[in-house]
Amino acid sequence: MKENRANYRNRWVALRSGQLLADAASVDELADIVGDLKGLFFTVIY
């Protein structure tokens, strides 16, 4: 994520096993994209 941080600044991201699944403007939008967030790592990038 460090090398791609600027690309996702102020975006919510969801990862599974270190792989980026999706990014979105809000956590609600992220949930709409990936479905259930259970078991995923998700955070906003600052």
Phi and psi restraints in degrees (range 20) as a CNS / XPLOR table:
assign (resid 1 and name C) (resid 2 and name N)
       (resid 2 and name CA) (resid 2 and name C) 1.0 -57.8 20.0 2
assign (resid 2 and name N) (resid 2 and name CA)
       (resid 2 and name C) (resid 3 and name N) 1.0 -43.3 20.0 2
assign (resid 2 and name C) (resid 3 and name N)
       (resid 3 and name CA) (resid 3 and name C) 1.0 -72.7 20.0 2
assign (resid 3 and name N) (resid 3 and name CA)
       (resid 3 and name C) (resid 4 and name N) 1.0 -18.9 20.0 2
assign (resid 3 and name C) (resid 4 and name N)
       (resid 4 and name CA) (resid 4 and name C) 1.0 -110.9 20.0 2
assign (resid 4 and name N) (resid 4 and name CA)
       (resid 4 and name C) (resid 5 and name N) 1.0 7.1 20.0 2
assign (resid 4 and name C) (resid 5 and name N)
       (resid 5 and name CA) (resid 5 and name C) 1.0 -52.2 20.0 2
assign (resid 5 and name N) (resid 5 and name CA)
       (resid 5 and name C) (resid 6 and name N) 1.0 -45.7 20.0 2
assign (resid 5 and name C) (resid 6 and name N)
       (resid 6 and name CA) (resid 6 and name C) 1.0 -61.2 20.0 2
assign (resid 6 and name N) (resid 6 and name CA)
       (resid 6 and name C) (resid 7 and name N) 1.0 -31.6 20.0 2
assign (resid 6 and name C) (resid 7 and name N)
       (resid 7 and name CA) (resid 7 and name C) 1.0 -69.2 20.0 2
assign (resid 7 and name N) (resid 7 and name CA)
       (resid 7 and name C) (resid 8 and name N) 1.0 -23.3 20.0 2
assign (resid 7 and name C) (resid 8 and name N)
       (resid 8 and name CA) (resid 8 and name C) 1.0 -117.8 20.0 2
assign (resid 8 and name N) (resid 8 and name CA)
       (resid 8 and name C) (resid 9 and name N) 1.0 11.6 20.0 2
assign (resid 8 and name C) (resid 9 and name N)
       (resid 9 and name CA) (resid 9 and name C) 1.0 -55.2 20.0 2
assign (resid 9 and name N) (resid 9 and name CA)
       (resid 9 and name C) (resid 10 and name N) 1.0 132.6 20.0 2
assign (resid 9 and name C) (resid 10 and name N)
       (resid 10 and name CA) (resid 10 and name C) 1.0 65.5 20.0 2
assign (resid 10 and name N) (resid 10 and name CA)
       (resid 10 and name C) (resid 11 and name N) 1.0 20.9 20.0 2
assign (resid 10 and name C) (resid 11 and name N)
       (resid 11 and name CA) (resid 11 and name C) 1.0 -115.2 20.0 2
assign (resid 11 and name N) (resid 11 and name CA)
       (resid 11 and name C) (resid 12 and name N) 1.0 149.6 20.0 2
assign (resid 11 and name C) (resid 12 and name N)
       (resid 12 and name CA) (resid 12 and name C) 1.0 -84.9 20.0 2
assign (resid 12 and name N) (resid 12 and name CA)
       (resid 12 and name C) (resid 13 and name N) 1.0 136.9 20.0 2
assign (resid 12 and name C) (resid 13 and name N)
       (resid 13 and name CA) (resid 13 and name C) 1.0 -126.6 20.0 2
assign (resid 13 and name N) (resid 13 and name CA)
       (resid 13 and name C) (resid 14 and name N) 1.0 148.7 20.0 2
assign (resid 13 and name C) (resid 14 and name N)
       (resid 14 and name CA) (resid 14 and name C) 1.0 -121.8 20.0 2
assign (resid 14 and name N) (resid 14 and name CA)
       (resid 14 and name C) (resid 15 and name N) 1.0 132.4 20.0 2
assign (resid 14 and name C) (resid 15 and name N)
       (resid 15 and name CA) (resid 15 and name C) 1.0 -128.2 20.0 2
assign (resid 15 and name N) (resid 15 and name CA)
       (resid 15 and name C) (resid 16 and name N) 1.0 147.2 20.0 2
assign (resid 15 and name C) (resid 16 and name N)
       (resid 16 and name CA) (resid 16 and name C) 1.0 -132.0 20.0 2
assign (resid 16 and name N) (resid 16 and name CA)
       (resid 16 and name C) (resid 17 and name N) 1.0 123.6 20.0 2
assign (resid 16 and name C) (resid 17 and name N)
       (resid 17 and name CA) (resid 17 and name C) 1.0 52.6 20.0 2
assign (resid 17 and name N) (resid 17 and name CA)
       (resid 17 and name C) (resid 18 and name N) 1.0 38.0 20.0 2
assign (resid 17 and name C) (resid 18 and name N)
       (resid 18 and name CA) (resid 18 and name C) 1.0 81.4 20.0 2
assign (resid 18 and name N) (resid 18 and name CA)
       (resid 18 and name C) (resid 19 and name N) 1.0 -1.0 20.0 2
assign (resid 18 and name C) (resid 19 and name N)
       (resid 19 and name CA) (resid 19 and name C) 1.0 -101.3 20.0 2
assign (resid 19 and name N) (resid 19 and name CA)
       (resid 19 and name C) (resid 20 and name N) 1.0 131.6 20.0 2
assign (resid 19 and name C) (resid 20 and name N)
       (resid 20 and name CA) (resid 20 and name C) 1.0 -68.7 20.0 2
assign (resid 20 and name N) (resid 20 and name CA)
       (resid 20 and name C) (resid 21 and name N) 1.0 124.4 20.0 2
assign (resid 20 and name C) (resid 21 and name N)
       (resid 21 and name CA) (resid 21 and name C) 1.0 -95.5 20.0 2
assign (resid 21 and name N) (resid 21 and name CA)
       (resid 21 and name C) (resid 22 and name N) 1.0 -40.9 20.0 2
assign (resid 21 and name C) (resid 22 and name N)
       (resid 22 and name CA) (resid 22 and name C) 1.0 -166.5 20.0 2
assign (resid 22 and name N) (resid 22 and name CA)
       (resid 22 and name C) (resid 23 and name N) 1.0 161.6 20.0 2
assign (resid 22 and name C) (resid 23 and name N)
       (resid 23 and name CA) (resid 23 and name C) 1.0 -135.1 20.0 2
assign (resid 23 and name N) (resid 23 and name CA)
       (resid 23 and name C) (resid 24 and name N) 1.0 154.6 20.0 2
assign (resid 23 and name C) (resid 24 and name N)
       (resid 24 and name CA) (resid 24 and name C) 1.0 -157.8 20.0 2
assign (resid 24 and name N) (resid 24 and name CA)
       (resid 24 and name C) (resid 25 and name N) 1.0 165.5 20.0 2
assign (resid 24 and name C) (resid 25 and name N)
       (resid 25 and name CA) (resid 25 and name C) 1.0 -76.6 20.0 2
assign (resid 25 and name N) (resid 25 and name CA)
       (resid 25 and name C) (resid 26 and name N) 1.0 -23.1 20.0 2
assign (resid 25 and name C) (resid 26 and name N)
       (resid 26 and name CA) (resid 26 and name C) 1.0 -143.8 20.0 2
assign (resid 26 and name N) (resid 26 and name CA)
       (resid 26 and name C) (resid 27 and name N) 1.0 161.6 20.0 2
assign (resid 26 and name C) (resid 27 and name N)
       (resid 27 and name CA) (resid 27 and name C) 1.0 -66.0 20.0 2
assign (resid 27 and name N) (resid 27 and name CA)
       (resid 27 and name C) (resid 28 and name N) 1.0 -33.2 20.0 2
assign (resid 27 and name C) (resid 28 and name N)
       (resid 28 and name CA) (resid 28 and name C) 1.0 -65.2 20.0 2
assign (resid 28 and name N) (resid 28 and name CA)
       (resid 28 and name C) (resid 29 and name N) 1.0 -42.6 20.0 2
assign (resid 28 and name C) (resid 29 and name N)
       (resid 29 and name CA) (resid 29 and name C) 1.0 -64.3 20.0 2
assign (resid 29 and name N) (resid 29 and name CA)
       (resid 29 and name C) (resid 30 and name N) 1.0 -39.7 20.0 2
assign (resid 29 and name C) (resid 30 and name N)
       (resid 30 and name CA) (resid 30 and name C) 1.0 -60.6 20.0 2
assign (resid 30 and name N) (resid 30 and name CA)
       (resid 30 and name C) (resid 31 and name N) 1.0 -44.8 20.0 2
assign (resid 30 and name C) (resid 31 and name N)
       (resid 31 and name CA) (resid 31 and name C) 1.0 -62.7 20.0 2
assign (resid 31 and name N) (resid 31 and name CA)
       (resid 31 and name C) (resid 32 and name N) 1.0 -37.2 20.0 2
assign (resid 31 and name C) (resid 32 and name N)
       (resid 32 and name CA) (resid 32 and name C) 1.0 -62.9 20.0 2
assign (resid 32 and name N) (resid 32 and name CA)
       (resid 32 and name C) (resid 33 and name N) 1.0 -35.6 20.0 2
assign (resid 32 and name C) (resid 33 and name N)
       (resid 33 and name CA) (resid 33 and name C) 1.0 -74.9 20.0 2
assign (resid 33 and name N) (resid 33 and name CA)
       (resid 33 and name C) (resid 34 and name N) 1.0 -49.2 20.0 2
assign (resid 33 and name C) (resid 34 and name N)
       (resid 34 and name CA) (resid 34 and name C) 1.0 -96.2 20.0 2
assign (resid 34 and name N) (resid 34 and name CA)
       (resid 34 and name C) (resid 35 and name N) 1.0 -11.4 20.0 2
assign (resid 34 and name C) (resid 35 and name N)
       (resid 35 and name CA) (resid 35 and name C) 1.0 85.6 20.0 2
assign (resid 35 and name N) (resid 35 and name CA)
       (resid 35 and name C) (resid 36 and name N) 1.0 -134.7 20.0 2
assign (resid 35 and name C) (resid 36 and name N)
       (resid 36 and name CA) (resid 36 and name C) 1.0 -66.7 20.0 2
assign (resid 36 and name N) (resid 36 and name CA)
       (resid 36 and name C) (resid 37 and name N) 1.0 127.1 20.0 2
assign (resid 36 and name C) (resid 37 and name N)
       (resid 37 and name CA) (resid 37 and name C) 1.0 -84.4 20.0 2
assign (resid 37 and name N) (resid 37 and name CA)
       (resid 37 and name C) (resid 38 and name N) 1.0 -4.2 20.0 2
assign (resid 37 and name C) (resid 38 and name N)
       (resid 38 and name CA) (resid 38 and name C) 1.0 -60.3 20.0 2
assign (resid 38 and name N) (resid 38 and name CA)
       (resid 38 and name C) (resid 39 and name N) 1.0 130.8 20.0 2
assign (resid 38 and name C) (resid 39 and name N)
       (resid 39 and name CA) (resid 39 and name C) 1.0 85.3 20.0 2
assign (resid 39 and name N) (resid 39 and name CA)
       (resid 39 and name C) (resid 40 and name N) 1.0 -2.7 20.0 2
assign (resid 39 and name C) (resid 40 and name N)
       (resid 40 and name CA) (resid 40 and name C) 1.0 -102.5 20.0 2
assign (resid 40 and name N) (resid 40 and name CA)
       (resid 40 and name C) (resid 41 and name N) 1.0 153.7 20.0 2
assign (resid 40 and name C) (resid 41 and name N)
       (resid 41 and name CA) (resid 41 and name C) 1.0 -92.5 20.0 2
assign (resid 41 and name N) (resid 41 and name CA)
       (resid 41 and name C) (resid 42 and name N) 1.0 124.4 20.0 2
assign (resid 41 and name C) (resid 42 and name N)
       (resid 42 and name CA) (resid 42 and name C) 1.0 -138.1 20.0 2
assign (resid 42 and name N) (resid 42 and name CA)
       (resid 42 and name C) (resid 43 and name N) 1.0 142.9 20.0 2
assign (resid 42 and name C) (resid 43 and name N)
       (resid 43 and name CA) (resid 43 and name C) 1.0 -161.0 20.0 2
assign (resid 43 and name N) (resid 43 and name CA)
       (resid 43 and name C) (resid 44 and name N) 1.0 163.7 20.0 2
assign (resid 43 and name C) (resid 44 and name N)
       (resid 44 and name CA) (resid 44 and name C) 1.0 -95.2 20.0 2
assign (resid 44 and name N) (resid 44 and name CA)
       (resid 44 and name C) (resid 45 and name N) 1.0 141.9 20.0 2
assign (resid 44 and name C) (resid 45 and name N)
       (resid 45 and name CA) (resid 45 and name C) 1.0 -97.0 20.0 2
assign (resid 45 and name N) (resid 45 and name CA)
       (resid 45 and name C) (resid 46 and name N) 1.0 127.1 20.0 2
